[in-house]
């Protein structure tokens, strides 16, 4: 199984409010911008699969990812859509982990801008082996069992992928 780094769509990209974003998608005028440098995603993708678990439909996820130019990094079978509040519940992640496993992917890392999601995963005894990151610019944020970062190059997945590509 290929190890998977998964994040929400709003973690991947700065998006307008949901209704505005949906209008932009329908009009073919998406204004989303990536939250991370493409080079960081490309580096991680050398060793890990990249996935998105979001409350937006898979079709909408695909449109935003395409707009960002990252479709080659996020294949359709790495995308899962959920109900908005379901995404934050650790118990639901057990099912999604099984779904990813059925697709040949092993949940390795969860990266999110939402503190509630990663806090809930950290509190659950079922995700101890999964690296959990909260993306925040606030240096005061502390979450037990979660590493707060400002960029992908601060994650273990990035460091592991970079070491491999440099032949170390």
Phi and psi in degrees as GROMACS dihedral restraints (atoms count N, CA, C in turn):
[ dihedral_restraints ]
;  ai    aj    ak    al  type     phi  dphi    fc
    3     4     5     6     1   -85.0    20    10
    4     5     6     7     1   132.6    20    10
    6     7     8     9     1   -66.8    20    10
    7     8     9    10     1   141.6    20    10
    9    10    11    12     1  -116.2    20    10
   10    11    12    13     1   132.2    20    10
   12    13    14    15     1  -105.2    20    10
   13    14    15    16     1   118.6    20    10
   15    16    17    18     1  -120.0    20    10
   16    17    18    19     1   145.5    20    10
   18    19    20    21     1  -147.2    20    10
   19    20    21    22     1   167.5    20    10
   21    22    23    24     1   -82.3    20    10
   22    23    24    25     1   161.8    20    10
   24    25    26    27     1   -64.0    20    10
   25    26    27    28     1   -38.6    20    10
   27    28    29    30     1   -71.6    20    10
   28    29    30    31     1   -18.6    20    10
   30    31    32    33     1   -76.5    20    10
   31    32    33    34     1   -40.1    20    10
   33    34    35    36     1   -68.2    20    10
   34    35    36    37     1   -37.9    20    10
   36    37    38    39     1  -138.5    20    10
   37    38    39    40     1   149.2    20    10
   39    40    41    42     1   -77.0    20    10
   40    41    42    43     1   117.8    20    10
   42    43    44    45     1  -119.9    20    10
   43    44    45    46     1   149.9    20    10
   45    46    47    48     1   -71.7    20    10
   46    47    48    49     1   174.8    20    10
   48    49    50    51     1   -53.7    20    10
   49    50    51    52     1   151.1    20    10
   51    52    53    54     1   -50.2    20    10
   52    53    54    55     1   -51.1    20    10
   54    55    56    57     1   -62.6    20    10
   55    56    57    58     1   -42.3    20    10
   57    58    59    60     1   -64.9    20    10
   58    59    60    61     1   -43.1    20    10
   60    61    62    63     1   -61.7    20    10
   61    62    63    64     1   -42.9    20    10
   63    64    65    66     1   -62.6    20    10
   64    65    66    67     1   -40.1    20    10
   66    67    68    69     1   -61.4    20    10
   67    68    69    70     1   -44.0    20    10
   69    70    71    72     1   -60.7    20    10
   70    71    72    73     1   -42.0    20    10
   72    73    74    75     1   -62.7    20    10
   73    74    75    76     1   -48.0    20    10
   75    76    77    78     1   -62.2    20    10
   76    77    78    79     1   -34.9    20    10
   78    79    80    81     1   -88.5    20    10
   79    80    81    82     1    -3.3    20    10
   81    82    83    84     1    67.4    20    10
   82    83    84    85     1    32.2    20    10
   84    85    86    87     1  -129.2    20    10
   85    86    87    88     1    51.0    20    10
   87    88    89    90     1   -66.9    20    10
   88    89    90    91     1   133.8    20    10
   90    91    92    93     1  -109.9    20    10
   91    92    93    94     1     8.6    20    10
   93    94    95    96     1   -62.4    20    10
   94    95    96    97     1   145.9    20    10
   96    97    98    99     1  -127.1    20    10
   97    98    99   100     1   148.6    20    10
   99   100   101   102     1   -66.1    20    10
  100   101   102   103     1   143.1    20    10
  102   103   104   105     1   -81.2    20    10
  103   104   105   106     1   -25.3    20    10
  105   106   107   108     1  -122.5    20    10
  106   107   108   109     1   154.6    20    10
  108   109   110   111     1   -64.1    20    10
  109   110   111   112     1   138.1    20    10
  111   112   113   114     1   -56.5    20    10
  112   113   114   115     1   -32.7    20    10
  114   115   116   117     1   -61.6    20    10
  115   116   117   118     1   -33.4    20    10
  117   118   119   120     1   -69.4    20    10
  118   119   120   121     1   -42.3    20    10
  120   121   122   123     1   -63.8    20    10
  121   122   123   124     1   -43.8    20    10
  123   124   125   126     1   -59.9    20    10
  124   125   126   127     1   -41.7    20    10
  126   127   128   129     1   -62.9    20    10
  127   128   129   130     1   -47.4    20    10
  129   130   131   132     1   -62.3    20    10
  130   131   132   133     1   -39.1    20    10
  132   133   134   135     1   -66.4    20    10
  133   134   135   136     1   -13.6    20    10
  135   136   137   138     1   -68.9    20    10
  136   137   138   139     1   -27.0    20    10
  138   139   140   141     1  -118.9    20    10
  139   140   141   142     1   -23.5    20    10
  141   142   143   144     1  -122.4    20    10
  142   143   144   145     1   153.1    20    10
  144   145   146   147     1   -80.4    20    10
  145   146   147   148     1   148.4    20    10
  147   148   149   150     1  -111.5    20    10
  148   149   150   151     1   135.1    20    10
  150   151   152   153     1  -137.2    20    10
  151   152   153   154     1   163.8    20    10
  153   154   155   156     1  -130.0    20    10
  154   155   156   157     1   131.9    20    10
  156   157   158   159     1  -120.3    20    10
  157   158   159   160     1   115.0    20    10
  159   160   161   162     1  -143.0    20    10
  160   161   162   163     1   158.5    20    10
  162   163   164   165     1   -80.1    20    10
  163   164   165   166     1    -5.3    20    10
  165   166   167   168     1   -83.5    20    10
  166   167   168   169     1   155.1    20    10
  168   169   170   171     1   -64.0    20    10
  169   170   171   172     1   156.2    20    10
  171   172   173   174     1   -59.9    20    10
  172   173   174   175     1   -38.9    20    10
  174   175   176   177     1   -60.2    20    10
  175   176   177   178     1   -42.3    20    10
  177   178   179   180     1   -69.7    20    10
  178   179   180   181     1   -39.2    20    10
  180   181   182   183     1   -57.9    20    10
  181   182   183   184     1   -47.4    20    10
  183   184   185   186     1   -60.3    20    10
  184   185   186   187     1   -40.0    20    10
  186   187   188   189     1   -65.0    20    10
  187   188   189   190     1   -43.0    20    10
  189   190   191   192     1   -67.8    20    10
  190   191   192   193     1   -44.1    20    10
  192   193   194   195     1   -62.4    20    10
  193   194   195   196     1   -40.4    20    10
  195   196   197   198     1   -61.9    20    10
  196   197   198   199     1   -45.8    20    10
  198   199   200   201     1   -56.3    20    10
  199   200   201   202     1   -39.6    20    10
  201   202   203   204     1   -74.0    20    10
  202   203   204   205     1   -14.8    20    10
  204   205   206   207     1    85.2    20    10
  205   206   207   208     1    21.6    20    10
  207   208   209   210     1  -117.2    20    10
  208   209   210   211     1    21.0    20    10
  210   211   212   213     1   -58.4    20    10
  211   212   213   214     1   -34.8    20    10
  213   214   215   216     1   -67.2    20    10
  214   215   216   217     1   -18.2    20    10
  216   217   218   219     1   -93.2    20    10
  217   218   219   220     1   -21.4    20    10
  219   220   221   222     1  -126.5    20    10
  220   221   222   223     1    78.5    20    10
  222   223   224   225     1   -63.2    20    10
  223   224   225   226     1   155.7    20    10
  225   226   227   228     1   -54.7    20    10
  226   227   228   229     1   -36.6    20    10
  228   229   230   231     1   -76.8    20    10
  229   230   231   232     1     2.8    20    10
  231   232   233   234     1  -103.7    20    10
  232   233   234   235     1     6.7    20    10
  234   235   236   237     1  -111.4    20    10
  235   236   237   238     1   133.3    20    10
  237   238   239   240     1  -131.3    20    10
  238   239   240   241     1   136.3    20    10
  240   241   242   243     1  -104.7    20    10
  241   242   243   244     1   142.0    20    10
  243   244   245   246     1  -136.1    20    10
  244   245   246   247     1   167.3    20    10
  246   247   248   249     1   -68.3    20    10
  247   248   249   250     1   148.7    20    10
  249   250   251   252     1   -52.3    20    10
  250   251   252   253     1   -50.2    20    10
  252   253   254   255     1   -79.1    20    10
  253   254   255   256     1   -23.6    20    10
  255   256   257   258     1   -59.8    20    10
  256   257   258   259     1   -33.5    20    10
  258   259   260   261     1   -60.6    20    10
  259   260   261   262     1   -25.6    20    10
  261   262   263   264     1   -88.7    20    10
  262   263   264   265     1   -11.0    20    10
  264   265   266   267     1   -90.5    20    10
  265   266   267   268     1   122.7    20    10
  267   268   269   270     1   -59.6    20    10
  268   269   270   271     1   -35.4    20    10
  270   271   272   273     1   -61.1    20    10
  271   272   273   274     1   -34.5    20    10
  273   274   275   276     1   -70.3    20    10
  274   275   276   277     1   -30.1    20    10
  276   277   278   279     1   -65.4    20    10
  277   278   279   280     1   -24.8    20    10
  279   280   281   282     1   -60.9    20    10
  280   281   282   283     1   -44.1    20    10
  282   283   284   285     1   -65.9    20    10
  283   284   285   286     1   -43.4    20    10
  285   286   287   288     1   -67.2    20    10
  286   287   288   289     1   -33.9    20    10
  288   289   290   291     1   -62.9    20    10
  289   290   291   292     1   -42.4    20    10
  291   292   293   294     1   -63.3    20    10
  292   293   294   295     1   -39.6    20    10
  294   295   296   297     1   -63.1    20    10
  295   296   297   298     1   -44.4    20    10
  297   298   299   300     1   -63.0    20    10
  298   299   300   301     1   -40.8    20    10
  300   301   302   303     1   -60.0    20    10
  301   302   303   304     1   -40.3    20    10
  303   304   305   306     1   -63.2    20    10
  304   305   306   307     1   -22.0    20    10
  306   307   308   309     1   -93.8    20    10
  307   308   309   310     1     6.5    20    10
  309   310   311   312     1    83.6    20    10
  310   311   312   313     1    20.8    20    10
  312   313   314   315     1  -120.7    20    10
  313   314   315   316     1   135.9    20    10
  315   316   317   318     1  -108.8    20    10
  316   317   318   319     1   118.8    20    10
  318   319   320   321     1   -59.3    20    10
  319   320   321   322     1   116.3    20    10
  321   322   323   324     1  -112.1    20    10
  322   323   324   325     1   -43.7    20    10
  324   325   326   327     1  -141.4    20    10
  325   326   327   328     1   137.2    20    10
  327   328   329   330     1  -118.8    20    10
  328   329   330   331     1   127.3    20    10
  330   331   332   333     1  -123.2    20    10
  331   332   333   334     1   127.4    20    10
  333   334   335   336     1  -149.6    20    10
  334   335   336   337     1   153.6    20    10
  336   337   338   339     1   -86.4    20    10
  337   338   339   340     1   -13.1    20    10
  339   340   341   342     1   -91.0    20    10
  340   341   342   343     1   121.9    20    10
  342   343   344   345     1   -64.8    20    10
  343   344   345   346     1   -35.8    20    10
  345   346   347   348     1   -61.4    20    10
  346   347   348   349     1   -44.4    20    10
  348   349   350   351     1   -60.7    20    10
  349   350   351   352     1   -55.7    20    10
  351   352   353   354     1   -67.8    20    10
  352   353   354   355     1   -31.9    20    10
  354   355   356   357     1   -63.4    20    10
  355   356   357   358     1   -44.9    20    10
  357   358   359   360     1   -64.3    20    10
  358   359   360   361     1   -39.6    20    10
  360   361   362   363     1   -65.6    20    10
  361   362   363   364     1   -39.4    20    10
  363   364   365   366     1   -66.4    20    10
  364   365   366   367     1   -35.0    20    10
  366   367   368   369     1   -74.7    20    10
  367   368   369   370     1   -24.2    20    10
  369   370   371   372     1   -77.2    20    10
  370   371   372   373     1   137.8    20    10
  372   373   374   375     1   -74.9    20    10
  373   374   375   376     1    -5.0    20    10
  375   376   377   378     1   -88.5    20    10
  376   377   378   379     1    -6.4    20    10
  378   379   380   381     1  -128.0    20    10
  379   380   381   382     1    28.3    20    10
  381   382   383   384     1   -60.7    20    10
  382   383   384   385     1   -32.2    20    10
  384   385   386   387     1   -84.6    20    10
  385   386   387   388     1    -6.6    20    10
  387   388   389   390     1   -92.7    20    10
  388   389   390   391     1   129.8    20    10
  390   391   392   393     1   -73.2    20    10
  391   392   393   394     1   134.0    20    10
  393   394   395   396     1  -124.0    20    10
  394   395   396   397     1   129.2    20    10
  396   397   398   399     1  -130.5    20    10
  397   398   399   400     1   140.1    20    10
  399   400   401   402     1  -112.3    20    10
  400   401   402   403     1   122.3    20    10
  402   403   404   405     1   -86.8    20    10
  403   404   405   406     1   117.5    20    10
  405   406   407   408     1  -153.5    20    10
  406   407   408   409     1   148.2    20    10
  408   409   410   411     1   -93.7    20    10
  409   410   411   412     1    -2.4    20    10
  411   412   413   414     1   -89.0    20    10
  412   413   414   415     1   108.7    20    10
  414   415   416   417     1   -68.6    20    10
  415   416   417   418     1   -10.9    20    10
  417   418   419   420     1   -84.4    20    10
  418   419   420   421     1   -13.9    20    10
  420   421   422   423     1   -70.0    20    10
  421   422   423   424     1   125.4    20    10
  423   424   425   426     1  -134.1    20    10
  424   425   426   427     1   128.6    20    10
  426   427   428   429     1  -134.4    20    10
  427   428   429   430     1   121.2    20    10
  429   430   431   432     1   -59.3    20    10
  430   431   432   433     1   129.3    20    10
  432   433   434   435     1    82.4    20    10
  433   434   435   436     1     5.6    20    10
  435   436   437   438     1  -128.9    20    10
  436   437   438   439     1   140.9    20    10
  438   439   440   441     1  -100.6    20    10
  439   440   441   442     1   125.2    20    10
  441   442   443   444     1   -89.2    20    10
  442   443   444   445     1   133.2    20    10
  444   445   446   447     1  -135.9    20    10
  445   446   447   448     1   164.3    20    10
  447   448   449   450     1  -109.5    20    10
  448   449   450   451     1   -14.3    20    10
  450   451   452   453     1  -152.4    20    10
  451   452   453   454     1   160.1    20    10
  453   454   455   456     1   -66.3    20    10
  454   455   456   457     1   -27.4    20    10
  456   457   458   459     1   -72.1    20    10
  457   458   459   460     1     0.2    20    10
  459   460   461   462     1   -97.4    20    10
  460   461   462   463     1     4.4    20    10
  462   463   464   465     1   -95.8    20    10
  463   464   465   466     1   156.0    20    10
  465   466   467   468     1   -62.5    20    10
  466   467   468   469     1   -38.6    20    10
  468   469   470   471     1   -59.2    20    10
  469   470   471   472     1   -44.1    20    10
  471   472   473   474     1   -62.8    20    10
  472   473   474   475     1   -47.1    20    10
  474   475   476   477     1   -62.8    20    10
  475   476   477   478     1   -42.3    20    10
  477   478   479   480     1   -63.7    20    10
  478   479   480   481     1   -44.3    20    10
  480   481   482   483     1   -66.5    20    10
  481   482   483   484     1   -37.6    20    10
  483   484   485   486     1   -69.2    20    10
  484   485   486   487     1   -39.9    20    10
  486   487   488   489     1   -60.4    20    10
  487   488   489   490     1   -46.1    20    10
  489   490   491   492     1   -61.0    20    10
  490   491   492   493     1   -42.8    20    10
  492   493   494   495     1   -71.3    20    10
  493   494   495   496     1   -21.6    20    10
  495   496   497   498     1   -92.3    20    10
  496   497   498   499     1     3.4    20    10
  498   499   500   501     1    77.4    20    10
  499   500   501   502     1    20.6    20    10
